[in-house]
C-alpha cells in the first residue's frame, strides 16, 4: 500500500485574537505512517477560536483496513472528522493540561475509494464562552493495531435454556463505529453463520441452545471484522446432574468390611425449576453385583438470587465385602445419556481399616553430638536414631511409590529433622525463602505443639535446601509466609543417583511454644510431594504421608501423629564399645566411671 500525501491548511473564515501557524508538511518514508501533519519543535496552532482543514489524496485504498486519527498537544478539546466520498468518522480529542505533550486518539477511519479527503479539526467552546483550542503540535493517521471486536457470552449455559450473546464493535476511546459484522456460532449439531448490521456501539444477538448433550469440546462464538477476529468460549452444562457415592458411617472416607454404609445420590440442578428425579443405582464389588435399588425425589426450587442447593437421596444401608467396586447410576427420566454417572469405590478390609484409623507414634531421642546441617546425616546420632514407618499415598490405600524415611532428634536448643527420599525425576527450581515449594518436589513437616488441632506450623524444605515456613490458626487460615519466619532455621541438602536427602534445624524457642521436656508429646506429620517434569496439571504427581490424612489434603491436624520427646540419648559418645543408645542417667553414670 502506498499513499501520496498532499496537505493544505485552510484557516477558518473568521479568526479572533491569536496567531495561526500553518503546520509544515513532511513526506513520509516507505513503511511509515500513511499521512501526517508534522511541525518543527514548538506549538503549531495558537488561538482562541480557529478551524483547520487538511486535504490529502488517497491513491490506493485497501478496504477492510482501519486507521486511527491521533492528535499531539496539550490543554485543548477538538471535534475531529474525516470526510470524503466513502469515509466519515467523527470523534473528539481532549488533550490534557499537563507539562509536555500527549498523544490522544480521536477516532478511526477506513477508505474504499481513491480521491481527496478532508481532516477537519474544530475547537470546542467553553460553557462560559470562548473556545478551548490550547496547543496542537501535530495530527497523524496511523494503522489501527487494537482490536475492535467485543464478545460477551455467559461463562456457563444450561442446555435447552435461552441465553444472550452480545457481539459488538468499538473503536478507541469508546467512539461507535458503523459497520457490518460477521459472526459465527460453533456448536455441536448446529453450526451457524449470520451477518449483523451494527449501527450502534453494541448489537445484541440471542441464541437458543438445543444440543442433545453437553459437547466434548467447549463451544465458542467467533466474530470477524476486517482483519480482526475475536473468539469467546463458554461451557454448556446439563439441566441437572447426579453423583453417586457411599457414606461410610465412620471417620474414614471409605466403607469398611463388615460395617454398614449408605448409598447416596447427590442431585445438582442448574436451572431455576425443581427437578423430578428417578434413577436406578447399581452397586458392584470386584465385578459382582451386590445391590440394586431405585431412588426418586424432587429438588427444591432455588430462592431468589441464591444458587440451587444440592439435593440428596439416600438408599438402603449395605454391608459390602472388601475389594474395588463401582457405583452406577442410570436415570429413568433423563433424555440426556451423558447424565449417567459412575463412581469407583474401595471397600477396605479390617486390617487396612485398623491401620487407617491408627495414628503413628515416634520417639524423638536426644543428641549430645554437634549436628552439622549439610544434608548428609553422617553423624552417629543420625545413624542410631529410629526411622519412621513406610509412607503411604495420602488416601492411605497403598504404599507410596517414592518412599521417604524421616528421623528426628532434639537437644535443649533445637529440633533436628532429617529425611531421605527416593527420586526418579527431580523437580526443584525455587531458591528464595518462602517461595511456593509445594508446587515442586518437597518435604513438608506440620507441627502442633499444643496437640489441640486448632493451630499448627508448616515447615517445608526442598532438594535445594530452600525453606518455607507458615503459621495456621486453623486449617487453610494462615498468617501468610511473609508474616511468619522462624529465626535461625537452617537447612542443608545432598543428592545421590536415585535419592536426595535434606536436613533441617529448627530453633525450639523460634516456635514460641513451651519448651519440651522428657515425655512431652507434640502432634506432627511428615509429607512428601513428588512432581514430574512435563506434568503441568499434576496428573502424575504423588502425595504421600507418614500418617495418612485420608484425602489429598495435608491440612488435617486431627490426623497428625505423635512426637514423643525422650531424654534417652541416640548415641553415647563415651560408650563407643557398647554402641547402644541409653538414658541420660546411664550415660552420666558411664561417664563418671571413666573419670580417674
N, C-alpha and C positions, 0 to 999 in steps of 0.2 A: 504494500500500500504506500502511495506517495501523494502528498498534498503540496501544492504550491500556495503559499500564504501571502496574501497582499492585504495589509491592514490600513485602513484610513480612519482617522479620528475626526469626527464631526461634532462640534460643540453645540450645546443647546441654543435655541434661538434667543432665549433670554438668559442673561448672566448677571447675578448680583455681585456684591463685593467679594473679592477673592481673585486669585490668579489661576488660570488653567495652563498646565504644561502638557503639551502633546507628547504622548509616550513614544519612545524610539522603537523602531521595528527591526528585529534581527531575523535573518534567515536561519532555519534550523538544520542541523546536520542529519544525515541519514540515521534512522533509528531513534531520533529524539522525539520530543513532544510533537503532536500533529501541527499545532499552531499556538502561538502565544503572544502576549503583549509584554514586552520587557522594557525596562528603563535602566539608565545608569544609576549609581547609588544616589539616594536622595528621593524625596517624595515626588510622585508622578502627578498627582492631582491635589490641588488645594482649593477650597472654595466653600461657600455656604449653600449654594444651590447650583447644580450642574447636571448634565446628562452627556454620556459618551457613547457613541455608536462606532463599532469597529467592523469593517467589512472584510470578509475573507472568501476565497474561491476554493470550493471543494472540487477536485478534478476526478478522483477515482473513489467514489464511496464504496463502502463494504457493508451491506445490510446485515443486521444482527450483531454488529459490534457497537458497543456503547462507550461513551466518553463522559468524563466529569468536568464541570466548569469550576475552576479554583481561583479564588482571589487572594492576593497577599497584601497586607496592610495593617492598619490599626485604627481603632476608635471610629468605625463607620458602619452604617447599615445600608445595604443596597438591595434593590429589586433587580434580578438578573434574568434576561431572556435571550434565547437564541431563536431567530426567525428565518424562515426560508420556504422553499416550495414544499418540503416534506417534513421539516423538523420544527418543533415548537416545544421548548422546555422553559418553564418558569420556576424560579426559585428565589430564595432570599439568603443573603450572606450578612452575618453580623460579625464584624471584626472587633475583637476585644480591645479595650483600652488598657494596655499594659506596656511596659518597656519592650522595645523590639517590635518585630513584625511577625504576623501569624498567617498561616495558610488556612483558609476556610472554604469548604465545599459549598457550592451554590446551586447545584442541580446536575442533571445528566442529559445527554442528547445523543441521537443516532442519525445517520444520514443515509438515505436511499438513492438520491439523485444528485448529479453534479450540478454546480451552479453557485451563485453568490449567496452568502448568508450573512446575517447581522448578529453581532453580540452587543446587546444594549445593557448599559449599567445606569440605573437611576437611583439617586439618593432618596432615602426615606425621610419624611418630615417628622420633626419633633411634635409631641402633643401640644406643647405650649407655643409653637410657632418656630419657623426656621427649619433648616434641613441638616440631617446628620450625615455629612459626607466624609469627615475625618481625613485620613491619609491612605491613598491607594498606590501601591508600588507596581503591581503587575496583575494581569489576568492570564490564565492559561487554560487550555483544554487538553486533557490527558486521557489516555486509555483507562477505562474503569477496571479496577482489579478486584473490587469487593463483590461478592455475590448479591444478587437482587432478590433471590427467592427465599421465602419462608414457608415451612410446612408445619402445621400444628395438628397432631393426632394424639388421642389418649394413649398412655403407655399400655393400658390393658383394655381389651374389648371383649365383651361377653358374647358368645355365639348366639345368633338369632336376634340380637338387640341392635337397634339403630344407634349410630354414633356419628359425630361430626368430624370431618377432616377439613381444616382450614388451610387453603393454599393461597399465598399472597405474594405480591410484588412490592418491594420498597426500594427506594434509591437512597443514597447517603443523606444524612441529616433528616430522614423521615419524610421527604417530599414524595407525593404519589406519582406514579408513572403509568399512564395509559398504555396497555399493551395486550397482546394475545398470548395466553399461557397454555402450554401443552402439559397435561399431567397424565400419568399412567398409574393405575392401581394394579398391583400384582398380588393375587390371592388364589390359593388352590381351588381349581374348578371354575373360576370366574375372572380371568384377566379382562381388563377393560382399558380403553383409551378414550379420552374425551378432550375437547377443546373448549376452553372457557374464556370469554372476553372479560378482561379485568379492566374496569373503568374507574375503580376506586382503590384505596390503599390495600384492601384485602377483599377476597372473594371467598365465600363460604360454600363448601361442597358437602352434601350429606350423602353418606354411603350406607347401604344396608348389608350387613354381614350375614351370609346364608350358607357358609361352609358346613358340610355334613359332619366334619370332625376337625379337631384342632390340628393345624398343619405341623409337619415335622420341622420345616424351616420357618423362620419368622416372616410373616407377610410384610409388605412395605408399600409406601407411596413414593413414586418418583415424579419429579417436576423438572421441566426443562424450559429454558428461555434463552434464545440465542446460544451462546457458548457456555452458559451456566447451567448447572444441574444441582438438584437437591434431593436427598433421599431421607426418608423417615421410617424406621422400623417400629413395629408395635407387636404386642402379644395378643393372641386370641385364647381365651380361657373358656372352658365348658360352663354351662349354666350352673352346674354343680359337679362336685367330685366327692369320692368317698375313699377312705383309707382304713383298711382292717388292721387290727393289732391284738395282742394278747396282754392282758393285765395280770401280772404275776401274783399279786396279793402279798408279796414280801418286799423287802428293800431292794432286792435285785431287779434289774430291768428284764430279766429272762425268767420264763416259767421253770419250775424245778420239778424233778422227778418225784412223784408221789404226793405233790401238793396241788390243790385246786388253782386253776387260773380261769380268767373270764375273757371270752372273745368280745371285742369292742369294735364297732364301726363308727368312724367319725365322718359326718357329712359337712362339707364346706360348700355353702351356697354363695354364688357370686352375683345373683340378681337381687331384685328388690321384692320378690314374691316368695311366699312359702313353697317348699318343695315337698311333695308327697313321695316318700322313698319306700321301695320294697326291693329286697335283694336276697340272694341265696349265698350263704357263707359255707365254704368247704374247708375243713382242717385236715391236713395230711402230715405224717411224720415218716421220714425215710421211705417215701413213695407209697405208704399205706394210708388210706383214708380212715380217719378216726371219728370224725363227726361231720354232720351236715344239718343246717337249720336255716329257716327263712326269718329275716329281720325286717320290720316295717315301722314307719313313723313319719311324722310331718314336722318339718322345721318351723321355727317361729319366724315371723316376718321381722325384718330389722326395724329398729327405731329410727326416726328421722335423724339424719346427719351422723348416724353411727354405722359402723360396718357390721355385716352379718356375722353373728357368733357361731362357732362350730356347734354341731348338734350330734349327740352321741346316742347310739343304740347298743344295749348290752345283750349278749347271748347267754346261753346256759353255761354254768360252771363246768369245767372239764378237768380231767386228770390225764396227763399225757406221758407217754414213755420217753426216755431220753433219746436225743438224736436231732438231726436237722430236718426241718419241715417247711411247709408253705401254707399261707392262708390265701384262699382265692375267693374273691367277691364278684358275683355275677348279678348285676341289677336286672330286675324283672320288668321295669317300666322305662328303660332308657332307650332312646333312639340313637344313642352315640356309642359305638363299640369301644371307643377309647376310654369310656368311663369304667370299664372292667379294671379291677385292681388286684394286685397280688402283693404279698409281703413275706419275706423269708423269716423264719423263726428258728431259734435254737433252744432246745429243752435240755438243761444241764442235769447231769446225774448227781447223786448225793455227794460223792467225793468232791466234784467240782463246785457244788453249791457251798460245801463246808469251807473250801479254800476261798471262794469269793466273799463269804461273809466275814472271814477272819481278817485281822489286821496284823501285819508282821511287827516284830519287836527286834530292836538292835541294841546291843550292849556297847556303849562308847567307852573305850578304855583310855586311861591316862597315858601321857607320854612325858618323860623327863629328858628326852632326846631333842636336840635342836633340829627342827624341821626346816629344810631348805626348800623354798617354794620354786621348784624348777620343772615340775611336771613329770619327774622320773620315778617317784615313790620308791627310792632305793634305800631309805633309812630302815634300820632294823625294826623300828616301831611299826612302820607300814607293813613289813613282811609278817609280823606277828598279829596284826590287827585282824579281827574277823571280817569276812566279806558278806555282803548282802546275799539273799537268796536270788534265784533267777528272776529276771524281769519278764513280765507278760505284756502283751499288747494291751492298750488302755482299757478295752472292754473286759479283759480277763479271760477270754475264751481260748487262747492258745499262746504258747511261749513266743517271745519276741524273736524275730528273725535276726536282728542285730542285738546280741546280748551285751549287757553292761554290768560291771562289778563296781560297787561303791564301798569305800571304807571311811570311817570317821574316827578321829582322835580328839583329845582335848587336854588343855592344861589350865593353869589359873588365869591366863590371859586370852587364849584364843580357842577357836573351834577349827579343826583341820578336816578338810574333805578331799578325798582322792577318788577318781573314777577312771576306769579303763573300759573302752567300748570297742567292739569290732566295727569295721568300716569297709565298705566296698566302693563308695563314691562320695568323697568328702566335698561338702559344700560349705565354705566359710570365707566370707569376704569382709565382714564388718571389723573395724579396728578401733572405733571410739567407744568410750564408756556410755552405756545406756542406749546403744544402737539396738534396733529390733532383732536381737539374736534369735528369737523364736521362729523367724522365717527361714532359718538355715539349720545346719547341724548344731546341736546344743545339748548341754546337760543342765537340768533345772532342779533346784532344791527349794522346797517350800517348808518354812519353819514356823510353828505355832508354839512358842514357849509357854503360853498360858494354858494350852490344852482345852480351851473353851470353844474353839472353832468360830470365834467372832472376829479375829484379826490374825494376820499372818504376814510373813516376809517372803518375797520371792527373790531368789538368787539364781543367776544364770552365768554360765561360763562356756565360751566357745572353744573350738580347737585352736584358735589363735590366742587363747588366754584373755580374750576380751570379756569384760564384766558387765553385768546388768543387775540392778537391784531396785526393788519397788516394795511399797508397803500397802497392804489391803486392809480396809476397815471391815469388809465382809466381801464375799465373792464378787469379783468384777467391779468393785468400787475402790479404786486406788487413789493415792495421793498424787500419783504420777512419778515416773522415774527421775524426772528433772528436779523434783522436790524432795527426793529421798536418796541420800548417799551415805553409805556406811564408811566412816573414815578409817583408813588403814587397811581396808580389804585388799588382798593381793591374789594373783593367780599366776600359774605357770603351766606350760603345756609341752608335750613331746609327741612324736609320731613315729610309728613303725610301719611296716609294709601294709598290714591289713587292720591296723587299730590305731587309736590315739588315746592319750592319757592327759588328764587335767588335774591340777592340784590347786586348792583354794584355801586361803587363810582368812577367817572371819573374826575380827576382834569381838569378844563377848560383850564388852561394855558398849560397843558400837550398836548393838541391837536394842539398847535402852530397856532391857528387862532385868529382872532379878538374877544375879549371878547364880549359876547352877552349883550344886554340891553333890556329894555321893548320894546316889539313888534318886536324884531329881529326874523327872520324866517330862520330856518335851514331845510334842507331836511333830512329825516330819514326814516328808515323802520325797522320793527321788524320781525324776522323769528323764526320758531321753527322746529327742525328736531327731529322726533320721530322714534327711531330704535327699533328693536326687537331682542331678542336672537335667535340663530339658523337661522339667515337670512343673510348669507354672501353676497348675491347679491342684497340686498336692495329691494327685491320684495315686502315686506310688509311695508317698511319704508314710513312714511308720511312727506311731506314737506308742511308747511303752512306759511302764511304770513298775516300781518296786511294790507298792500297794495299789492294786487296781482301783481306779475311780469309777469303773463300770461304764463310763462314757469317754468319748474323746473330748474330755474337759478336765484339765488338771486342777481347776479351781474348785475343788470339793474338799474343804478341810475336814469334813466328817469322815473322810476315807483315808486320812493321814495315818501312817503307822506310828510306833512309839520309839523314841530315842531315850535310852536309859543311861544316865551318866554313872560311871563307876570309878572308884579310886584304885581299882586293880590296874597295875601297870602293864602296858602292852609288851614292854621289853625291859628287863632288869640288867643294865649295863655292867653291874658289879657281880653278876652271877652268870658270866658267859658260859661257864661249863655246863650249867643246867639248861640254859637256852629256853627257859619257860617263863611265861608271864606269871605274875603273882601280886598279892595285895601290897599296898603301900607299907603296911606294918611289917610284913615279911621282908620286904626289900630293905627297910631300915634296920631290921634285925640282922640280916645278912651283912649289911654294910658295917654294922657295929662289930660283928665277929671278925671282920678283916682288919680292924684297926689294931695297932700294937698296944 
